[in-house]
Amino acid sequence: MIPVRSFVVAAIIAFCPLTCLAQVDPGAKEILEQSAQAIKNSNGMEMTTARSATGLLRDVIDASGTIRLLRNKDMRSPMISVDGRVKQPTKGDERVRLVNDGTTVTWLDHEKRELVERSVTDQMARPSMGLVNNMLVHAVFMDAEPFSREMLSPKIERVGVENLNGEVCDLISIAPERGSMKQVWAISAIDRLPRRLVQAAGDGPEAVSMIFEIKSVKPMALSPKDFSIDLPEGYARNLTPAPVARPEQGAPAQPIEVVKLGVQEGEHLPSFNLTDSSGKPFNNDSVGRGPTVMYFFGTLFKPSVNALDDVHALQEQYQQRGVQFVAIAGREPGPQSAVDLFSGRQSTMRLIPAGDSALDGLKVMGFPSCYVLNADGTVRTFFQGPATRQQLAEAIDRALETK
């Protein structure tokens, strides 16, 4: 078997010709058509899947699970059962147990110890469905017309044959008309079902590949009754609520509850304990001696890196007024990533190169995010998402007034 990394390099090289030389190999397209037909007529089957990545995403993308799928030409929507795990960058693996019968989604909420049931159109079901669709099940198995988008690509080629887990597979490369993401599908020569997808983008040190593997594919006699989840001991049922009567015309609309991120204004931060790039601790005792700006970013999240310029400018503006600036990196591809970024920028700002352990407690869900703390350590303002230099300056000025 050819190692995945070596194959990715070969795949990237194979895509070097310009798309202006676009061509579709009829034999390669026929293999995709055969695979699409095999998926549509697969009826019942079980498989194990795994998603991983190379390059900057190698420590971020990691998921695996067992999938059961029931679909045929007489069904309106496929039925799917998932039992797996997905790596979470800021905490341990998330266990995933979900069933989608085409109309209802049922899943286990391990945090609340509930068996939840909702309609596929219910917004409450979307996060769980999104996690499954993005990490554990590829859309090609669920689409009404598998490979329909791929078969519109200007360049489809058969680039070789590979033995995957003892099974001979045809390698079909697909180059999009726009964008840098390329695909190489491994299609079984026996049952014509997919066995692997490699998506590659970038060149050199910035090259990133995402790998989706399909293993242990086997036919299985399944029926709709197989797509349910037993209630685990100690769990409660949270079933689909009865339809809510629509308010009469002219009646006031019910307020929408908005989920607030960040610690509330006026409150102290919960306990946290981090270490800066020089090995010194940064914790609750490090704030409360003057206004503090805590800027959360990630080197993989370009908007948060771009906004560092404003934060650096504000540091220079307020450095004589006793304002402390701290940059906290999270979800980093490596322990030196943030350090290297700051070295290249010749930044003097205090840096926390690995702040993941504090993100949940501080209610930081994305990058950039920023706390401006008063002189006593209480929260003056929390920004979720990019803030302008003026907005940050105004928050700092208000924090200075609390001295």
C-alpha positions as a Python dict, from the first residue, in 0.01 Angstrom:
ca = {
    (1, 'M'): (0, 0, 0),
    (2, 'I'): (129, 345, -88),
    (3, 'P'): (154, 568, 224),
    (4, 'V'): (-111, 841, 231),
    (5, 'R'): (146, 1121, 265),
    (6, 'S'): (340, 998, -39),
    (7, 'F'): (20, 964, -232),
    (8, 'V'): (-87, 1319, -140),
    (9, 'V'): (239, 1457, -276),
    (10, 'A'): (192, 1261, -597),
    (11, 'A'): (-167, 1383, -619),
    (12, 'I'): (-63, 1746, -586),
    (13, 'I'): (199, 1703, -858),
    (14, 'A'): (-62, 1544, -1081),
    (15, 'F'): (-271, 1859, -1057),
    (16, 'C'): (0, 2101, -1166),
    (17, 'P'): (-115, 2148, -1529),
    (18, 'L'): (-327, 2455, -1587),
    (19, 'T'): (-703, 2412, -1593),
    (20, 'C'): (-699, 2559, -1941),
    (21, 'L'): (-584, 2210, -2051),
    (22, 'A'): (-906, 2074, -1903),
    (23, 'Q'): (-1013, 1733, -2021),
    (24, 'V'): (-1255, 1467, -1915),
    (25, 'D'): (-1145, 1106, -1952),
    (26, 'P'): (-1460, 913, -2056),
    (27, 'G'): (-1333, 604, -1873),
    (28, 'A'): (-1280, 798, -1549),
    (29, 'K'): (-1622, 960, -1574),
    (30, 'E'): (-1779, 620, -1636),
    (31, 'I'): (-1622, 492, -1312),
    (32, 'L'): (-1778, 785, -1123),
    (33, 'E'): (-2114, 709, -1283),
    (34, 'Q'): (-2083, 343, -1182),
    (35, 'S'): (-1995, 448, -828),
    (36, 'A'): (-2296, 680, -813),
    (37, 'Q'): (-2522, 397, -922),
    (38, 'A'): (-2366, 159, -666),
    (39, 'I'): (-2433, 409, -387),
    (40, 'K'): (-2794, 464, -495),
    (41, 'N'): (-2858, 87, -506),
    (42, 'S'): (-2651, -5, -201),
    (43, 'N'): (-2963, -79, 6),
    (44, 'G'): (-2831, -174, 351),
    (45, 'M'): (-2461, -154, 437),
    (46, 'E'): (-2222, -92, 725),
    (47, 'M'): (-1883, 78, 708),
    (48, 'T'): (-1625, 243, 927),
    (49, 'T'): (-1509, 594, 840),
    (50, 'A'): (-1217, 809, 949),
    (51, 'R'): (-1134, 1171, 876),
    (52, 'S'): (-785, 1314, 926),
    (53, 'A'): (-557, 1580, 782),
    (54, 'T'): (-197, 1671, 714),
    (55, 'G'): (-12, 2001, 735),
    (56, 'L'): (-149, 2272, 963),
    (57, 'L'): (-471, 2079, 1026),
    (58, 'R'): (-312, 1751, 1133),
    (59, 'D'): (-385, 1809, 1504),
    (60, 'V'): (-727, 1964, 1444),
    (61, 'I'): (-919, 1719, 1224),
    (62, 'D'): (-959, 1373, 1374),
    (63, 'A'): (-1281, 1168, 1368),
    (64, 'S'): (-1386, 805, 1327),
    (65, 'G'): (-1699, 596, 1358),
    (66, 'T'): (-1923, 313, 1245),
    (67, 'I'): (-2192, 404, 992),
    (68, 'R'): (-2502, 214, 887),
    (69, 'L'): (-2679, 331, 575),
    (70, 'L'): (-3007, 229, 416),
    (71, 'R'): (-3105, 371, 80),
    (72, 'N'): (-3263, 251, -244),
    (73, 'K'): (-3448, 397, -539),
    (74, 'D'): (-3786, 370, -363),
    (75, 'M'): (-3680, 575, -59),
    (76, 'R'): (-3735, 949, -46),
    (77, 'S'): (-3434, 1004, 184),
    (78, 'P'): (-3155, 773, 304),
    (79, 'M'): (-3155, 648, 661),
    (80, 'I'): (-2830, 669, 856),
    (81, 'S'): (-2702, 553, 1194),
    (82, 'V'): (-2374, 690, 1336),
    (83, 'D'): (-2171, 575, 1636),
    (84, 'G'): (-1836, 754, 1659),
    (85, 'R'): (-1610, 1020, 1803),
    (86, 'V'): (-1491, 1364, 1692),
    (87, 'K'): (-1186, 1544, 1829),
    (88, 'Q'): (-1261, 1878, 1992),
    (89, 'P'): (-963, 2119, 1990),
    (90, 'T'): (-1036, 2267, 2332),
    (91, 'K'): (-1149, 1955, 2517),
    (92, 'G'): (-1166, 1576, 2494),
    (93, 'D'): (-1322, 1375, 2215),
    (94, 'E'): (-1694, 1420, 2167),
    (95, 'R'): (-1888, 1096, 2147),
    (96, 'V'): (-2146, 1095, 1871),
    (97, 'R'): (-2450, 866, 1859),
    (98, 'L'): (-2710, 978, 1607),
    (99, 'V'): (-2983, 833, 1387),
    (100, 'N'): (-3151, 1014, 1098),
    (101, 'D'): (-3445, 830, 941),
    (102, 'G'): (-3510, 1104, 684),
    (103, 'T'): (-3780, 1281, 885),
    (104, 'T'): (-3660, 1263, 1247),
    (105, 'V'): (-3316, 1301, 1401),
    (106, 'T'): (-3245, 1123, 1730),
    (107, 'W'): (-2919, 1168, 1920),
    (108, 'L'): (-2762, 1131, 2263),
    (109, 'D'): (-2671, 1451, 2447),
    (110, 'H'): (-2410, 1309, 2685),
    (111, 'E'): (-2361, 1638, 2867),
    (112, 'K'): (-2729, 1667, 2961),
    (113, 'R'): (-2774, 1286, 2971),
    (114, 'E'): (-3069, 1303, 2735),
    (115, 'L'): (-3200, 1110, 2435),
    (116, 'V'): (-3314, 1393, 2210),
    (117, 'E'): (-3558, 1363, 1921),
    (118, 'R'): (-3633, 1641, 1675),
    (119, 'S'): (-3756, 1692, 1320),
    (120, 'V'): (-3482, 1715, 1056),
    (121, 'T'): (-3598, 2073, 996),
    (122, 'D'): (-3568, 2171, 1364),
    (123, 'Q'): (-3283, 2415, 1431),
    (124, 'M'): (-3198, 2224, 1749),
    (125, 'A'): (-3096, 1924, 1537),
    (126, 'R'): (-2863, 2118, 1308),
    (127, 'P'): (-2547, 2122, 1524),
    (128, 'S'): (-2551, 1744, 1570),
    (129, 'M'): (-2635, 1683, 1204),
    (130, 'G'): (-2363, 1927, 1098),
    (131, 'L'): (-2102, 1752, 1311),
    (132, 'V'): (-2191, 1417, 1155),
    (133, 'N'): (-2208, 1548, 797),
    (134, 'N'): (-1881, 1742, 822),
    (135, 'M'): (-1672, 1481, 1001),
    (136, 'L'): (-1814, 1127, 987),
    (137, 'V'): (-2028, 1089, 673),
    (138, 'H'): (-1943, 1223, 331),
    (139, 'A'): (-2225, 1392, 139),
    (140, 'V'): (-2174, 1158, -158),
    (141, 'F'): (-2346, 881, 41),
    (142, 'M'): (-2646, 1102, 121),
    (143, 'D'): (-2695, 1300, -202),
    (144, 'A'): (-2994, 1216, -417),
    (145, 'E'): (-2755, 1211, -715),
    (146, 'P'): (-2408, 1110, -591),
    (147, 'F'): (-2110, 1272, -768),
    (148, 'S'): (-2340, 1507, -962),
    (149, 'R'): (-2124, 1810, -879),
    (150, 'E'): (-1797, 1627, -937),
    (151, 'M'): (-1904, 1510, -1283),
    (152, 'L'): (-1943, 1873, -1391),
    (153, 'S'): (-1572, 1939, -1330),
    (154, 'P'): (-1363, 2034, -1636),
    (155, 'K'): (-1092, 1781, -1561),
    (156, 'I'): (-1158, 1419, -1460),
    (157, 'E'): (-878, 1165, -1501),
    (158, 'R'): (-793, 810, -1402),
    (159, 'V'): (-445, 850, -1252),
    (160, 'G'): (-368, 497, -1142),
    (161, 'V'): (-455, 199, -929),
    (162, 'E'): (-391, 143, -558),
    (163, 'N'): (-439, -146, -319),
    (164, 'L'): (-628, -21, -14),
    (165, 'N'): (-664, -270, 269),
    (166, 'G'): (-639, -559, 25),
    (167, 'E'): (-887, -410, -223),
    (168, 'V'): (-787, -285, -569),
    (169, 'C'): (-914, 69, -630),
    (170, 'D'): (-914, 299, -933),
    (171, 'L'): (-781, 647, -855),
    (172, 'I'): (-991, 924, -1009),
    (173, 'S'): (-861, 1281, -988),
    (174, 'I'): (-1100, 1574, -1016),
    (175, 'A'): (-981, 1932, -1065),
    (176, 'P'): (-1234, 2210, -1003),
    (177, 'E'): (-1280, 2497, -1246),
    (178, 'R'): (-1206, 2751, -972),
    (179, 'G'): (-1027, 2732, -640),
    (180, 'S'): (-725, 2537, -530),
    (181, 'M'): (-888, 2231, -372),
    (182, 'K'): (-827, 1912, -570),
    (183, 'Q'): (-981, 1570, -515),
    (184, 'V'): (-859, 1217, -567),
    (185, 'W'): (-1118, 945, -513),
    (186, 'A'): (-1028, 579, -466),
    (187, 'I'): (-1314, 370, -611),
    (188, 'S'): (-1329, -5, -552),
    (189, 'A'): (-1286, -209, -871),
    (190, 'I'): (-1512, -478, -719),
    (191, 'D'): (-1827, -311, -584),
    (192, 'R'): (-1754, 41, -720),
    (193, 'L'): (-1816, 203, -380),
    (194, 'P'): (-1574, 478, -265),
    (195, 'R'): (-1292, 380, -30),
    (196, 'R'): (-1105, 709, 16),
    (197, 'L'): (-1108, 1076, -70),
    (198, 'V'): (-800, 1298, -54),
    (199, 'Q'): (-853, 1674, -89),
    (200, 'A'): (-535, 1879, -134),
    (201, 'A'): (-474, 2253, -134),
    (202, 'G'): (-169, 2479, -125),
    (203, 'D'): (196, 2418, -198),
    (204, 'G'): (512, 2371, 3),
    (205, 'P'): (497, 2425, 382),
    (206, 'E'): (142, 2562, 355),
    (207, 'A'): (9, 2251, 179),
    (208, 'V'): (-291, 2097, 353),
    (209, 'S'): (-462, 1768, 275),
    (210, 'M'): (-784, 1632, 419),
    (211, 'I'): (-835, 1256, 405),
    (212, 'F'): (-1166, 1072, 435),
    (213, 'E'): (-1133, 693, 453),
    (214, 'I'): (-1409, 433, 414),
    (215, 'K'): (-1317, 88, 545),
    (216, 'S'): (-1478, -248, 624),
    (217, 'V'): (-1765, -191, 382),
    (218, 'K'): (-2009, -481, 398),
    (219, 'P'): (-2368, -539, 282),
    (220, 'M'): (-2616, -576, 566),
    (221, 'A'): (-2985, -660, 576),
    (222, 'L'): (-3134, -348, 733),
    (223, 'S'): (-3487, -217, 776),
    (224, 'P'): (-3628, 107, 919),
    (225, 'K'): (-3667, -57, 1261),
    (226, 'D'): (-3286, -79, 1281),
    (227, 'F'): (-3262, 301, 1289),
    (228, 'S'): (-3337, 382, 1650),
    (229, 'I'): (-3139, 440, 1971),
    (230, 'D'): (-3211, 259, 2296),
    (231, 'L'): (-3242, 480, 2602),
    (232, 'P'): (-2921, 441, 2808),
    (233, 'E'): (-2950, 390, 3181),
    (234, 'G'): (-2964, 722, 3364),
    (235, 'Y'): (-3073, 919, 3054),
    (236, 'A'): (-3404, 1102, 3011),
    (237, 'R'): (-3608, 1140, 2693),
    (238, 'N'): (-3638, 1481, 2530),
    (239, 'L'): (-3893, 1423, 2258),
    (240, 'T'): (-4020, 1644, 1979),
    (241, 'P'): (-4248, 1903, 2141),
    (242, 'A'): (-4606, 1938, 2029),
    (243, 'P'): (-4661, 2208, 1767),
    (244, 'V'): (-4694, 2553, 1920),
    (245, 'A'): (-5012, 2738, 1827),
    (246, 'R'): (-4941, 3040, 1613),
    (247, 'P'): (-5024, 3370, 1788),
    (248, 'E'): (-5330, 3552, 1669),
    (249, 'Q'): (-5277, 3836, 1428),
    (250, 'G'): (-5169, 4143, 1618),
    (251, 'A'): (-5047, 3948, 1922),
    (252, 'P'): (-4694, 4042, 2034),
    (253, 'A'): (-4422, 3812, 1907),
    (254, 'Q'): (-4241, 3599, 2163),
    (255, 'P'): (-3891, 3731, 2237),
    (256, 'I'): (-3600, 3532, 2097),
    (257, 'E'): (-3351, 3420, 2359),
    (258, 'V'): (-3002, 3526, 2253),
    (259, 'V'): (-2711, 3316, 2374),
    (260, 'K'): (-2445, 3548, 2513),
    (261, 'L'): (-2078, 3458, 2491),
    (262, 'G'): (-1814, 3587, 2725),
    (263, 'V'): (-1831, 3664, 3096),
    (264, 'Q'): (-2089, 3931, 3177),
    (265, 'E'): (-1985, 4293, 3228),
    (266, 'G'): (-1899, 4375, 3587),
    (267, 'E'): (-1813, 4016, 3679),
    (268, 'H'): (-1472, 3870, 3759),
    (269, 'L'): (-1327, 3608, 3526),
    (270, 'P'): (-1356, 3245, 3639),
    (271, 'S'): (-1039, 3069, 3751),
    (272, 'F'): (-777, 3019, 3478),
    (273, 'N'): (-409, 2933, 3482),
    (274, 'L'): (-191, 2981, 3174),
    (275, 'T'): (179, 3016, 3096),
    (276, 'D'): (333, 3283, 2873),
    (277, 'S'): (610, 3234, 2618),
    (278, 'S'): (878, 3315, 2875),
    (279, 'G'): (749, 3051, 3118),
    (280, 'K'): (580, 3291, 3360),
    (281, 'P'): (227, 3221, 3489),
    (282, 'F'): (-69, 3424, 3373),
    (283, 'N'): (-378, 3373, 3588),
    (284, 'N'): (-643, 3557, 3787),
    (285, 'D'): (-374, 3713, 4007),
    (286, 'S'): (-218, 3868, 3694),
    (287, 'V'): (-515, 4102, 3640),
    (288, 'G'): (-666, 4360, 3875),
    (289, 'R'): (-362, 4587, 3897),
    (290, 'G'): (-475, 4807, 3612),
    (291, 'P'): (-680, 4776, 3294),
    (292, 'T'): (-606, 4462, 3091),
    (293, 'V'): (-672, 4370, 2729),
    (294, 'M'): (-690, 3994, 2665),
    (295, 'Y'): (-688, 3930, 2289),
    (296, 'F'): (-770, 3574, 2170),
    (297, 'F'): (-647, 3467, 1827),
    (298, 'G'): (-531, 3165, 1629),
    (299, 'T'): (-264, 3146, 1363),
    (300, 'L'): (-502, 2933, 1152),
    (301, 'F'): (-771, 3204, 1167),
    (302, 'K'): (-659, 3485, 935),
    (303, 'P'): (-907, 3754, 1052),
    (304, 'S'): (-773, 3721, 1404),
    (305, 'V'): (-412, 3746, 1280),
    (306, 'N'): (-491, 4049, 1064),
    (307, 'A'): (-650, 4229, 1360),
    (308, 'L'): (-327, 4194, 1560),
    (309, 'D'): (-203, 4508, 1386),
    (310, 'D'): (-472, 4717, 1560),
    (311, 'V'): (-400, 4555, 1896),
    (312, 'H'): (-27, 4627, 1859),
    (313, 'A'): (-102, 4990, 1771),
    (314, 'L'): (-322, 5025, 2078),
    (315, 'Q'): (-50, 4874, 2295),
    (316, 'E'): (190, 5147, 2183),
    (317, 'Q'): (-79, 5410, 2236),
    (318, 'Y'): (-158, 5303, 2594),
    (319, 'Q'): (175, 5163, 2713),
    (320, 'Q'): (245, 5474, 2927),
    (321, 'R'): (-98, 5459, 3094),
    (322, 'G'): (-59, 5126, 3272),
    (323, 'V'): (-274, 4914, 3039),
    (324, 'Q'): (-164, 4551, 3015),
    (325, 'F'): (-197, 4377, 2676),
    (326, 'V'): (-192, 3996, 2653),
    (327, 'A'): (-233, 3792, 2333),
    (328, 'I'): (-370, 3440, 2390),
    (329, 'A'): (-338, 3184, 2109),
    (330, 'G'): (-570, 2885, 2071),
    (331, 'R'): (-626, 2582, 1848),
    (332, 'E'): (-269, 2601, 1727),
    (333, 'P'): (-117, 2348, 1482),
    (334, 'G'): (204, 2332, 1688),
    (335, 'P'): (357, 2459, 2014),
    (336, 'Q'): (579, 2712, 1830),
    (337, 'S'): (325, 2845, 1580),
    (338, 'A'): (223, 3154, 1776),
    (339, 'V'): (578, 3214, 1898),
    (340, 'D'): (707, 3209, 1540),
    (341, 'L'): (433, 3449, 1431),
    (342, 'F'): (521, 3700, 1702),
    (343, 'S'): (894, 3667, 1636),
    (344, 'G'): (835, 3749, 1269),
    (345, 'R'): (634, 4055, 1368),
    (346, 'Q'): (892, 4159, 1629),
    (347, 'S'): (606, 4201, 1873),
    (348, 'T'): (669, 4300, 2235),
    (349, 'M'): (320, 4204, 2349),
    (350, 'R'): (299, 3936, 2618),
    (351, 'L'): (210, 3607, 2447),
    (352, 'I'): (31, 3297, 2575),
    (353, 'P'): (117, 3041, 2303),
    (354, 'A'): (-131, 2775, 2421),
    (355, 'G'): (-451, 2908, 2577),
    (356, 'D'): (-692, 2622, 2495),
    (357, 'S'): (-738, 2514, 2858),
    (358, 'A'): (-901, 2848, 2945),
    (359, 'L'): (-1133, 2893, 2644),
    (360, 'D'): (-1434, 2705, 2778),
    (361, 'G'): (-1429, 2869, 3121),
    (362, 'L'): (-1386, 3215, 2971),
    (363, 'K'): (-1668, 3144, 2723),
    (364, 'V'): (-1455, 3214, 2418),
    (365, 'M'): (-1592, 3025, 2118),
    (366, 'G'): (-1413, 3179, 1822),
    (367, 'F'): (-1130, 3400, 1702),
    (368, 'P'): (-1084, 3688, 1727),
    (369, 'S'): (-1236, 3754, 2071),
    (370, 'C'): (-1127, 4016, 2322),
    (371, 'Y'): (-1182, 4106, 2686),
    (372, 'V'): (-1121, 4456, 2814),
    (373, 'L'): (-1096, 4440, 3194),
    (374, 'N'): (-1133, 4722, 3444),
    (375, 'A'): (-854, 4809, 3684),
    (376, 'D'): (-1012, 4585, 3951),
    (377, 'G'): (-1016, 4285, 3714),
    (378, 'T'): (-1389, 4291, 3637),
    (379, 'V'): (-1512, 4274, 3280),
    (380, 'R'): (-1564, 4609, 3112),
    (381, 'T'): (-1643, 4477, 2762),
    (382, 'F'): (-1627, 4149, 2572),
    (383, 'F'): (-1596, 4146, 2192),
    (384, 'Q'): (-1692, 3832, 2003),
    (385, 'G'): (-1557, 3865, 1650),
    (386, 'P'): (-1355, 4150, 1497),
    (387, 'A'): (-1370, 4486, 1673),
    (388, 'T'): (-1246, 4809, 1521),
    (389, 'R'): (-952, 4995, 1671),
    (390, 'Q'): (-1190, 5273, 1773),
    (391, 'Q'): (-1424, 5032, 1953),
    (392, 'L'): (-1133, 4882, 2146),
    (393, 'A'): (-993, 5226, 2232),
    (394, 'E'): (-1330, 5343, 2364),
    (395, 'A'): (-1357, 5032, 2583),
    (396, 'I'): (-1003, 5088, 2716),
    (397, 'D'): (-1080, 5452, 2791),
    (398, 'R'): (-1386, 5352, 2993),
    (399, 'A'): (-1176, 5094, 3182),
    (400, 'L'): (-922, 5366, 3265),
    (401, 'E'): (-1200, 5580, 3413),
    (402, 'T'): (-1265, 5313, 3679),
    (403, 'K'): (-925, 5369, 3843),
}
